Amino acid sequence: MSEFVEVAKADDLMEGEGRTVEVKGTQVALFKKGGKFYAINNTCLHEGGPLGEGSLDGDFVVCPLHGWKFNIKTGAYELNSKLKVANYRVKVESGRVLVSLD
């Protein structure tokens, strides 16, 4: 059974915003887009940049270090979908955003 951990209040993130949260010692990039929440691993595959500090470009987060783009829904790298950061399940209950690493 998946264990979900509260990482934020739903009202904490503005539309189009991202941030870094921690789930069981793992750095997770959390985004709000189209009223939904998405979570991927926070570490860029290129040089370890913090994806939670990146800006959104459509369904992609742009790494603030060197501009690599990852899909916030799937974790796939824009130029090669075989390269991926982990993506995580997210749910909202009673105004709380919860993430599962499973």
OpenMM code with the backbone's topology and positions (N, CA, C; nanometers):
from openmm import Vec3, app, unit

residues = "MET SER GLU PHE VAL GLU VAL ALA LYS ALA ASP ASP LEU MET GLU GLY GLU GLY ARG THR VAL GLU VAL LYS GLY THR GLN VAL ALA LEU PHE LYS LYS GLY GLY LYS PHE TYR ALA ILE ASN ASN THR CYS LEU HIS GLU GLY GLY PRO LEU GLY GLU GLY SER LEU ASP GLY ASP PHE VAL VAL CYS PRO LEU HIS GLY TRP LYS PHE ASN ILE LYS THR GLY ALA TYR GLU LEU ASN SER LYS LEU LYS VAL ALA ASN TYR ARG VAL LYS VAL GLU SER GLY ARG VAL LEU VAL SER LEU ASP".split()
positions = [
    Vec3(0.0837, -0.1188, 0.0000),
    Vec3(0.0000, 0.0000, 0.0000),
    Vec3(0.0881, 0.1250, 0.0000),
    Vec3(0.0527, 0.2213, -0.0808),
    Vec3(0.1299, 0.3448, -0.0938),
    Vec3(0.1103, 0.4331, 0.0283),
    Vec3(0.2202, 0.4917, 0.0725),
    Vec3(0.2114, 0.5865, 0.1824),
    Vec3(0.2244, 0.7272, 0.1260),
    Vec3(0.1210, 0.8063, 0.1482),
    Vec3(0.1217, 0.9448, 0.1039),
    Vec3(0.1640, 1.0341, 0.2200),
    Vec3(0.2451, 1.1346, 0.1890),
    Vec3(0.2974, 1.2277, 0.2881),
    Vec3(0.2524, 1.3685, 0.2512),
    Vec3(0.2014, 1.4418, 0.3492),
    Vec3(0.1609, 1.5801, 0.3239),
    Vec3(0.2842, 1.6660, 0.2998),
    Vec3(0.2804, 1.7433, 0.1899),
    Vec3(0.3944, 1.8284, 0.1550),
    Vec3(0.3587, 1.9770, 0.1479),
    Vec3(0.2290, 2.0072, 0.1380),
    Vec3(0.1870, 2.1471, 0.1266),
    Vec3(0.0359, 2.1556, 0.1438),
    Vec3(-0.0107, 2.2760, 0.1619),
    Vec3(-0.1537, 2.3044, 0.1545),
    Vec3(-0.1836, 2.3414, 0.0098),
    Vec3(-0.2994, 2.3037, -0.0390),
    Vec3(-0.3338, 2.3283, -0.1792),
    Vec3(-0.3271, 2.4769, -0.2140),
    Vec3(-0.3585, 2.5622, -0.1185),
    Vec3(-0.3567, 2.7066, -0.1436),
    Vec3(-0.2166, 2.7664, -0.1376),
    Vec3(-0.1177, 2.6870, -0.0953),
    Vec3(0.0196, 2.7381, -0.0830),
    Vec3(0.0842, 2.7687, -0.2179),
    Vec3(0.0449, 2.6944, -0.3215),
    Vec3(0.1052, 2.7136, -0.4538),
    Vec3(0.0102, 2.7893, -0.5445),
    Vec3(0.0644, 2.8882, -0.6130),
    Vec3(-0.0117, 2.9616, -0.7133),
    Vec3(-0.0085, 2.8818, -0.8432),
    Vec3(-0.1023, 2.9082, -0.9289),
    Vec3(-0.1050, 2.8445, -1.0610),
    Vec3(0.0263, 2.8741, -1.1337),
    Vec3(0.0876, 2.7690, -1.1903),
    Vec3(0.2124, 2.7840, -1.2642),
    Vec3(0.3368, 2.7901, -1.1777),
    Vec3(0.3205, 2.7705, -1.0482),
    Vec3(0.4335, 2.7789, -0.9551),
    Vec3(0.4899, 2.6405, -0.9239),
    Vec3(0.6181, 2.6378, -0.8930),
    Vec3(0.6839, 2.5164, -0.8472),
    Vec3(0.7612, 2.5441, -0.7205),
    Vec3(0.7929, 2.4372, -0.6488),
    Vec3(0.8741, 2.4493, -0.5280),
    Vec3(0.9345, 2.3143, -0.4950),
    Vec3(1.0344, 2.3168, -0.4103),
    Vec3(1.0978, 2.1940, -0.3647),
    Vec3(1.0410, 2.1562, -0.2289),
    Vec3(1.0018, 2.0292, -0.2165),
    Vec3(0.9525, 1.9752, -0.0903),
    Vec3(1.0311, 1.8480, -0.0609),
    Vec3(1.0186, 1.7979, 0.0598),
    Vec3(1.0895, 1.6750, 0.0957),
    Vec3(0.9900, 1.5674, 0.1356),
    Vec3(1.0109, 1.4471, 0.0818),
    Vec3(0.9284, 1.3316, 0.1162),
    Vec3(1.0226, 1.2196, 0.1586),
    Vec3(1.0202, 1.1862, 0.2848),
    Vec3(1.1038, 1.0772, 0.3376),
    Vec3(1.2503, 1.0899, 0.2953),
    Vec3(1.3043, 1.2098, 0.3039),
    Vec3(1.4447, 1.2319, 0.2706),
    Vec3(1.4741, 1.2523, 0.1233),
    Vec3(1.3719, 1.2448, 0.0388),
    Vec3(1.3883, 1.2648, -0.1055),
    Vec3(1.3417, 1.4046, -0.1439),
    Vec3(1.4249, 1.4779, -0.2177),
    Vec3(1.3881, 1.6101, -0.2671),
    Vec3(1.2950, 1.5939, -0.3872),
    Vec3(1.1779, 1.6565, -0.3790),
    Vec3(1.0736, 1.6445, -0.4804),
    Vec3(1.0374, 1.7838, -0.5303),
    Vec3(1.0234, 1.7972, -0.6621),
    Vec3(0.9767, 1.9219, -0.7224),
    Vec3(0.8258, 1.9112, -0.7394),
    Vec3(0.7530, 2.0030, -0.6790),
    Vec3(0.6069, 2.0032, -0.6814),
    Vec3(0.5598, 2.1217, -0.7644),
    Vec3(0.4642, 2.0966, -0.8545),
    Vec3(0.4139, 2.2011, -0.9439),
    Vec3(0.2619, 2.2025, -0.9438),
    Vec3(0.2065, 2.3217, -0.9688),
    Vec3(0.0621, 2.3365, -0.9866),
    Vec3(0.0387, 2.3917, -1.1262),
    Vec3(-0.0353, 2.3147, -1.2064),
    Vec3(-0.0649, 2.3559, -1.3441),
    Vec3(-0.2058, 2.3110, -1.3789),
    Vec3(-0.2859, 2.4014, -1.4305),
    Vec3(-0.4230, 2.3680, -1.4671),
    Vec3(-0.5060, 2.3221, -1.3488),
    Vec3(-0.4732, 2.3738, -1.2307),
    Vec3(-0.5455, 2.3372, -1.1100),
    Vec3(-0.5075, 2.2015, -1.0530),
    Vec3(-0.4136, 2.1325, -1.1175),
    Vec3(-0.3681, 2.0016, -1.0703),
    Vec3(-0.2247, 2.0118, -1.0204),
    Vec3(-0.1878, 1.9161, -0.9375),
    Vec3(-0.0527, 1.9115, -0.8820),
    Vec3(0.0250, 1.7960, -0.9431),
    Vec3(0.1549, 1.8194, -0.9661),
    Vec3(0.2441, 1.7190, -1.0245),
    Vec3(0.3729, 1.7174, -0.9434),
    Vec3(0.4328, 1.5984, -0.9324),
    Vec3(0.5563, 1.5852, -0.8549),
    Vec3(0.6561, 1.4984, -0.9301),
    Vec3(0.7789, 1.5489, -0.9402),
    Vec3(0.8891, 1.4736, -1.0015),
    Vec3(1.0115, 1.4878, -0.9120),
    Vec3(1.1110, 1.4046, -0.9357),
    Vec3(1.2351, 1.4170, -0.8600),
    Vec3(1.2938, 1.5553, -0.8848),
    Vec3(1.3473, 1.6150, -0.7815),
    Vec3(1.3951, 1.7526, -0.7889),
    Vec3(1.5292, 1.7687, -0.8599),
    Vec3(1.6026, 1.6604, -0.8836),
    Vec3(1.7396, 1.6707, -0.9330),
    Vec3(1.7488, 1.6528, -1.0843),
    Vec3(1.7929, 1.7565, -1.1541),
    Vec3(1.8118, 1.7498, -1.2991),
    Vec3(1.9182, 1.6453, -1.3319),
    Vec3(1.8952, 1.5699, -1.4383),
    Vec3(1.9883, 1.4652, -1.4793),
    Vec3(2.1184, 1.5205, -1.5373),
    Vec3(2.1172, 1.6452, -1.5807),
    Vec3(2.2347, 1.7036, -1.6445),
    Vec3(2.3454, 1.7314, -1.5435),
    Vec3(2.3203, 1.8259, -1.4522),
    Vec3(2.4226, 1.8596, -1.3531),
    Vec3(2.3634, 1.8800, -1.2147),
    Vec3(2.2501, 1.8162, -1.1893),
    Vec3(2.1929, 1.8178, -1.0551),
    Vec3(2.1207, 1.9435, -1.0147),
    Vec3(2.0792, 2.0235, -1.1113),
    Vec3(2.0079, 2.1470, -1.0797),
    Vec3(1.8759, 2.1209, -1.0097),
    Vec3(1.8267, 2.2192, -0.9319),
    Vec3(1.7026, 2.2051, -0.8566),
    Vec3(1.5800, 2.2357, -0.9431),
    Vec3(1.5128, 2.1329, -0.9902),
    Vec3(1.3992, 2.1522, -1.0808),
    Vec3(1.2846, 2.2288, -1.0151),
    Vec3(1.2695, 2.2168, -0.8847),
    Vec3(1.1644, 2.2895, -0.8144),
    Vec3(1.1810, 2.4402, -0.8205),
    Vec3(1.3006, 2.4854, -0.8562),
    Vec3(1.3265, 2.6289, -0.8705),
    Vec3(1.3156, 2.6740, -1.0160),
    Vec3(1.2838, 2.5804, -1.1053),
    Vec3(1.2721, 2.6135, -1.2470),
    Vec3(1.1386, 2.6776, -1.2802),
    Vec3(1.1289, 2.7284, -1.4023),
    Vec3(1.0041, 2.7888, -1.4492),
    Vec3(0.9318, 2.6904, -1.5398),
    Vec3(0.7996, 2.7054, -1.5474),
    Vec3(0.7209, 2.6182, -1.6337),
    Vec3(0.7124, 2.6752, -1.7744),
    Vec3(0.7203, 2.5846, -1.8711),
    Vec3(0.7028, 2.6154, -2.0130),
    Vec3(0.6074, 2.5091, -2.0657),
    Vec3(0.4784, 2.5388, -2.0622),
    Vec3(0.3785, 2.4371, -2.0960),
    Vec3(0.3811, 2.3281, -1.9901),
    Vec3(0.3942, 2.2017, -2.0342),
    Vec3(0.4006, 2.0883, -1.9418),
    Vec3(0.5432, 2.0572, -1.8979),
    Vec3(0.6368, 2.1459, -1.9274),
    Vec3(0.7776, 2.1217, -1.8959),
    Vec3(0.8294, 2.2211, -1.7931),
    Vec3(0.9158, 2.1707, -1.7046),
    Vec3(0.9895, 2.2589, -1.6148),
    Vec3(1.1272, 2.2783, -1.6770),
    Vec3(1.1739, 2.4020, -1.6744),
    Vec3(1.3045, 2.4371, -1.7297),
    Vec3(1.4039, 2.4454, -1.6144),
    Vec3(1.5068, 2.3605, -1.6181),
    Vec3(1.6074, 2.3616, -1.5122),
    Vec3(1.6740, 2.4997, -1.5078),
    Vec3(1.6849, 2.5591, -1.3886),
    Vec3(1.7430, 2.6929, -1.3792),
    Vec3(1.8936, 2.6989, -1.4072),
    Vec3(1.9620, 2.5854, -1.4085),
    Vec3(2.1064, 2.5893, -1.4335),
    Vec3(2.1413, 2.5979, -1.5818),
    Vec3(2.0893, 2.5050, -1.6626),
    Vec3(2.1305, 2.4996, -1.8031),
    Vec3(2.0156, 2.4807, -1.9015),
    Vec3(1.8921, 2.4936, -1.8546),
    Vec3(1.7785, 2.4948, -1.9456),
    Vec3(1.7251, 2.3602, -1.9905),
    Vec3(1.7713, 2.2493, -1.9323),
    Vec3(1.7129, 2.1200, -1.9688),
    Vec3(1.5665, 2.1209, -1.9276),
    Vec3(1.4810, 2.0587, -2.0093),
    Vec3(1.3372, 2.0587, -1.9834),
    Vec3(1.2871, 1.9172, -1.9566),
    Vec3(1.2058, 1.9057, -1.8497),
    Vec3(1.1473, 1.7780, -1.8119),
    Vec3(0.9959, 1.7929, -1.8002),
    Vec3(0.9235, 1.6937, -1.8522),
    Vec3(0.7782, 1.6935, -1.8457),
    Vec3(0.7353, 1.6728, -1.7005),
    Vec3(0.6529, 1.7622, -1.6488),
    Vec3(0.6120, 1.7517, -1.5086),
    Vec3(0.5128, 1.6380, -1.4861),
    Vec3(0.4512, 1.5870, -1.5926),
    Vec3(0.3550, 1.4768, -1.5789),
    Vec3(0.4226, 1.3405, -1.5848),
    Vec3(0.5299, 1.3291, -1.6638),
    Vec3(0.5938, 1.1984, -1.6856),
    Vec3(0.7381, 1.1915, -1.6372),
    Vec3(0.8013, 1.3058, -1.6192),
    Vec3(0.9427, 1.3101, -1.5823),
    Vec3(1.0373, 1.3007, -1.7009),
    Vec3(0.9836, 1.2840, -1.8228),
    Vec3(1.0669, 1.2633, -1.9420),
    Vec3(1.1402, 1.3912, -1.9838),
    Vec3(1.2659, 1.3734, -2.0253),
    Vec3(1.3472, 1.4821, -2.0794),
    Vec3(1.2919, 1.5189, -2.2167),
    Vec3(1.2840, 1.6463, -2.2454),
    Vec3(1.2215, 1.6954, -2.3686),
    Vec3(1.2840, 1.6380, -2.4957),
    Vec3(1.4159, 1.6267, -2.5024),
    Vec3(1.4828, 1.5862, -2.6261),
    Vec3(1.5061, 1.4361, -2.6385),
    Vec3(1.4828, 1.3616, -2.5312),
    Vec3(1.5006, 1.2162, -2.5341),
    Vec3(1.4138, 1.1563, -2.4242),
    Vec3(1.2950, 1.1090, -2.4605),
    Vec3(1.1992, 1.0619, -2.3606),
    Vec3(1.2465, 0.9380, -2.2849),
    Vec3(1.3560, 0.8751, -2.3311),
    Vec3(1.4102, 0.7610, -2.2567),
    Vec3(1.4842, 0.8070, -2.1308),
    Vec3(1.5268, 0.9330, -2.1299),
    Vec3(1.5889, 0.9914, -2.0104),
    Vec3(1.4782, 1.0512, -1.9250),
    Vec3(1.4678, 1.0055, -1.8013),
    Vec3(1.3592, 1.0520, -1.7148),
    Vec3(1.4068, 1.0720, -1.5723),
    Vec3(1.3455, 1.1701, -1.5071),
    Vec3(1.3530, 1.1778, -1.3618),
    Vec3(1.2270, 1.1074, -1.3116),
    Vec3(1.2314, 1.0581, -1.1900),
    Vec3(1.1151, 0.9879, -1.1349),
    Vec3(0.9967, 1.0832, -1.1237),
    Vec3(0.8783, 1.0312, -1.1524),
    Vec3(0.7571, 1.1080, -1.1269),
    Vec3(0.6783, 1.0354, -1.0187),
    Vec3(0.6053, 1.1119, -0.9392),
    Vec3(0.5404, 1.0582, -0.8203),
    Vec3(0.3908, 1.0862, -0.8223),
    Vec3(0.3172, 0.9997, -0.7519),
    Vec3(0.1722, 1.0172, -0.7427),
    Vec3(0.1402, 1.1287, -0.6441),
    Vec3(0.0393, 1.2066, -0.6806),
    Vec3(-0.0043, 1.3191, -0.5980),
    Vec3(-0.1550, 1.3110, -0.5818),
    Vec3(-0.2027, 1.3433, -0.4628),
    Vec3(-0.3465, 1.3572, -0.4424),
    Vec3(-0.3702, 1.4734, -0.3474),
    Vec3(-0.4928, 1.5265, -0.3546),
    Vec3(-0.5319, 1.6364, -0.2669),
    Vec3(-0.6500, 1.5890, -0.1836),
    Vec3(-0.6369, 1.6004, -0.0529),
    Vec3(-0.7435, 1.5632, 0.0395),
    Vec3(-0.7615, 1.6747, 0.1416),
    Vec3(-0.8840, 1.7220, 0.1533),
    Vec3(-0.9164, 1.8252, 0.2529),
    Vec3(-0.8202, 1.9432, 0.2464),
    Vec3(-0.7862, 1.9841, 0.1240),
    Vec3(-0.6994, 2.0995, 0.1049),
    Vec3(-0.5520, 2.0735, 0.1295),
    Vec3(-0.5149, 1.9462, 0.1485),
    Vec3(-0.3750, 1.9094, 0.1723),
    Vec3(-0.3206, 1.8376, 0.0497),
    Vec3(-0.1996, 1.8736, 0.0069),
    Vec3(-0.1337, 1.8078, -0.1060),
    Vec3(-0.0463, 1.6967, -0.0497),
    Vec3(-0.0696, 1.5735, -0.0996),
    Vec3(0.0040, 1.4568, -0.0516),
    Vec3(0.0770, 1.3905, -0.1671),
    Vec3(0.1992, 1.3446, -0.1411),
    Vec3(0.2823, 1.2810, -0.2439),
    Vec3(0.3252, 1.1434, -0.1942),
    Vec3(0.3254, 1.0466, -0.2865),
    Vec3(0.3754, 0.9123, -0.2575),
    Vec3(0.4954, 0.8838, -0.3462),
    Vec3(0.6015, 0.8315, -0.2881),
    Vec3(0.7201, 0.7940, -0.3652),
    Vec3(0.7052, 0.6562, -0.4278),
    Vec3(0.6036, 0.5804, -0.3882),
    Vec3(0.5829, 0.4437, -0.4401),
    Vec3(0.5313, 0.4444, -0.5822),
] * unit.nanometer
topology = app.Topology()
chain = topology.addChain("A")
for resn in residues:
    res = topology.addResidue(resn, chain)
    for name in ("N", "CA", "C"):
        topology.addAtom(name, app.Element.getBySymbol(name[0]), res)
